[in-house]
Amino acid sequence: MSGRPIFDGLTMNIQRAGVTAVMGPSGTGKTTLLRLITGQVHADSGTIEVAGQDMRTLKRADLYKLRRRMGMLFQNGALLTDLSVFENVAFPLREHTDLPERLIRQLVLTKLQAVGLRGAADLMPSELSGGMARRVALARAIVMDPELLIYDEPFVGLDPISMGVILRLIRRLNDTLGLTSIVVSHDVKEISTVADKVFLLSGGKVVASGTPQELRSDPSEIVRQFVGGLADGPVPFHYPAPDYFGELLARGEDS
C-alpha cells in the first residue's frame, strides 16, 4: 500500500538529561514521531534508536521492558475515569511491579506531592479541573521513575496559571530527577522558556534546530513564520483548493 511519506530524510539526535522541544505546523508528524520513539508504530526505513536499542528490530518482550523506562503525558491526560486520583497514579505500579501496598502508597503520595496534589488523592477525575487532571497524569507518568519522559502537547486547554505550573514542573522534574524530556508543543513562547534544544519540523524533515535563542535569530522564512505565528509564508494556511472565486461562480451558475 502506497501513501504520502510522513518523514523524508528526518535526522534528530536527542540529548540525555535535557529538555528537547519538537515543534512544527499541524500535520508534520510530531505525534507520529512520539509513536515511533515508543515503538507503537515502525518506520518503513531508516533507524530509530532509543537508549542504544534499535526500535525496528526489538522483540516484543524487550520493547515492553524498554517502555517501562519511559513515561508519557498524553494530550488529554488520559486518566481512567472510574479510578480515583490515587489509583490512577498507582496503576502503573500495580501493573508492572509486585511492591507491597505500603510502598505503593508512599510512592504515589510522593509523586502527588511533587505536582502539588497530595490533598486530591481521594478525588475522582470528574472532580478535577483541566489543569489538575494534567498534573495527576504527570504524577502517573513519573511514578515508575522513568529515564525518558515524553509530553504530547501538554499545554492544550490550560489557563495561564496551570500552564506556568506545568512549565515549572517540566524543568524541575527534569533537573532534579535527571530525566531526558521530549516535549511536543505548538506553544513557541512558553516552551522556549524551559527547552534546552528545539527541533522545528516541516515537510518531513528538520528545517531548523538549536537553542530557543538560536531559533529566534534564524533568518529562514519558515522559522520566522512559525515563531512569529504568521499566516503568510512557506507553510500554507489554506488546504490546496481550486480558485476561490472561480469555484463560487461555478456553483452559482449550477443553481
C-alpha positions in Angstrom: 0.0 0.0 0.0 1.4 3.3 -1.0 0.8 6.7 0.5 2.3 10.1 1.4 5.5 9.8 3.3 5.4 11.4 6.7 9.1 11.8 7.2 11.7 12.0 4.4 15.3 12.5 5.5 14.5 13.2 9.1 17.6 13.2 11.3 17.4 14.0 15.1 19.7 13.4 18.0 18.1 14.0 21.3 20.5 14.7 24.2 20.4 12.9 27.5 19.4 14.8 30.7 17.9 17.8 28.7 14.6 19.2 27.7 14.1 18.8 23.9 11.2 20.6 22.2 9.7 19.3 19.0 7.7 21.9 17.1 6.2 22.4 13.7 3.0 23.1 11.8 0.0 20.8 12.2 0.3 17.6 10.1 4.1 17.4 10.2 4.1 14.1 12.1 5.0 15.3 15.6 2.8 12.8 17.3 3.8 10.1 14.9 7.4 10.8 15.9 6.5 10.0 19.5 4.8 6.8 18.4 8.0 5.8 16.6 10.1 6.5 19.7 7.8 4.4 21.9 7.5 1.6 19.4 3.8 2.0 18.8 4.5 2.1 15.0 7.5 1.1 13.0 9.3 3.1 10.3 9.4 1.6 6.8 13.1 2.5 6.5 15.9 4.2 8.5 17.0 3.7 12.1 15.4 4.7 15.3 17.5 4.1 18.4 16.3 4.6 22.0 18.8 4.0 24.8 21.0 2.3 22.3 18.4 -0.1 21.1 17.0 -0.3 17.5 13.2 0.0 17.7 12.7 -1.7 14.3 14.4 -4.9 15.4 13.4 -5.0 19.1 11.5 -8.1 20.2 8.1 -7.6 21.9 9.3 -8.6 25.4 12.3 -6.3 25.1 10.1 -3.5 23.8 7.8 -3.8 26.9 10.9 -3.7 29.1 12.2 -0.6 27.4 8.8 1.1 27.7 8.9 0.7 31.5 11.9 3.1 31.3 9.6 5.7 29.7 6.8 7.9 31.0 4.3 9.7 28.8 1.9 12.6 29.4 -0.9 12.3 26.8 -2.6 15.3 25.2 -5.8 14.8 27.1 -4.3 13.4 30.3 -6.0 10.0 29.6 -7.0 9.4 33.2 -9.0 6.3 34.0 -12.4 7.8 34.8 -13.5 5.0 37.2 -10.4 5.3 39.4 -9.6 7.9 42.0 -6.6 10.2 41.7 -4.6 7.9 44.0 -5.5 4.7 42.0 -4.7 6.4 38.6 -1.2 7.2 39.8 -0.8 3.8 41.4 -2.0 1.9 38.3 1.5 1.5 36.6 2.9 0.2 39.9 0.2 -2.3 40.3 0.5 -3.5 36.7 4.3 -3.7 36.5 5.6 -4.4 40.0 5.0 -6.6 43.0 5.6 -3.9 45.5 3.8 -4.1 48.9 0.9 -1.8 49.4 2.7 0.3 52.0 5.5 1.2 49.5 3.0 1.8 46.7 1.2 4.3 49.0 4.5 6.1 49.8 5.5 6.3 46.1 2.1 7.6 45.0 1.8 10.2 47.7 5.4 11.3 46.9 4.6 11.9 43.3 1.3 13.6 44.1 3.2 15.9 46.4 5.7 16.7 43.6 2.8 18.0 41.5 1.0 19.7 44.4 -2.0 17.4 44.5 -1.4 15.1 47.5 -4.6 16.5 49.0 -6.6 15.5 46.0 -5.7 11.8 46.3 -9.3 10.7 47.0 -10.9 12.8 44.3 -12.3 11.3 41.1 -11.2 12.6 37.6 -14.6 14.2 37.1 -13.9 16.4 40.1 -10.7 17.9 38.7 -10.1 20.9 36.6 -8.3 20.5 33.4 -5.0 21.7 34.9 -5.3 19.4 37.9 -6.1 16.4 35.7 -2.9 17.2 33.6 -0.9 17.3 36.8 -2.3 14.0 38.0 -1.4 12.5 34.6 2.1 13.8 35.1 2.4 12.2 38.5 1.3 8.9 36.9 3.9 9.4 34.2 6.8 9.7 36.7 5.6 7.2 39.3 7.9 4.5 37.8 10.9 6.9 37.9 11.4 6.8 34.1 14.6 7.8 32.3 12.7 9.3 29.4 9.6 11.4 29.9 7.5 12.3 26.8 5.0 15.2 26.8 2.5 15.3 23.9 1.0 18.8 23.7 1.0 19.3 27.5 -0.3 22.9 27.4 -3.5 22.4 25.3 -6.5 24.0 27.1 -4.6 25.2 30.1 -5.2 28.6 31.7 -2.1 30.8 32.3 -1.7 29.7 35.9 -1.9 26.0 35.1 0.4 26.4 32.1 3.0 28.1 34.3 2.8 25.3 36.9 3.3 22.6 34.2 6.2 24.5 32.7 8.0 24.8 36.0 7.3 21.1 36.7 8.8 20.0 33.4 12.0 21.9 34.2 12.2 21.0 37.8 11.4 17.3 37.3 14.0 17.1 34.5 16.7 18.7 36.6 16.0 17.0 40.0 15.4 13.5 38.6 18.0 13.7 35.8 15.4 12.9 33.1 15.6 13.1 29.4 12.4 15.0 28.4 10.8 15.4 24.9 8.0 17.9 24.6 5.9 18.2 21.5 4.2 21.6 21.6 2.8 24.5 19.4 3.3 27.0 22.2 6.5 28.6 21.0 6.9 31.3 23.6 6.1 29.0 26.6 8.2 26.0 25.7 11.2 28.3 24.8 11.4 29.2 28.5 12.3 25.6 29.5 13.8 23.9 26.5 17.5 23.3 26.1 17.1 22.5 22.4 14.4 22.9 19.8 13.7 21.0 16.6 11.4 22.6 14.0 9.9 20.0 11.6 8.3 20.8 8.3 8.0 18.8 5.0 9.0 15.6 6.7 12.4 16.8 7.9 14.1 19.1 10.4 14.2 22.5 8.9 15.9 24.2 11.9 17.4 23.2 15.3 19.2 24.8 18.1 18.6 26.6 21.4 15.5 28.8 21.6 17.7 31.9 21.3 19.3 30.5 18.1 15.9 29.8 16.5 14.6 33.3 17.3 17.5 34.7 15.3 17.3 32.2 12.5 16.9 34.1 9.2 14.9 31.4 7.3 11.4 32.3 6.3 9.8 29.1 7.7 11.3 29.7 11.1 10.2 33.3 11.1 6.7 32.3 10.0 6.3 29.7 12.7 7.9 31.6 15.6 6.0 34.7 14.6 2.7 32.9 14.0 2.4 34.4 10.5 -0.3 33.3 8.1 1.8 34.1 5.0 5.0 32.2 4.4 6.3 28.8 3.1 3.7 26.9 5.1 0.3 27.5 3.5 -2.6 28.3 5.8 -5.2 27.0 3.2 -5.5 23.4 2.2 -5.0 23.1 -1.6 -8.2 24.0 -3.5 -9.4 25.3 -6.9 -9.5 29.1 -7.5 -11.9 30.5 -4.8 -13.8 33.0 -7.0 -14.0 30.6 -9.9 -15.5 27.9 -7.7 -18.0 30.3 -6.2 -19.1 31.4 -9.6 -19.3 27.9 -10.9 -21.5 26.8 -8.1 -23.7 29.9 -8.5 -24.2 29.0 -12.2 -25.2 25.4 -11.3 -28.0 26.6 -9.1 
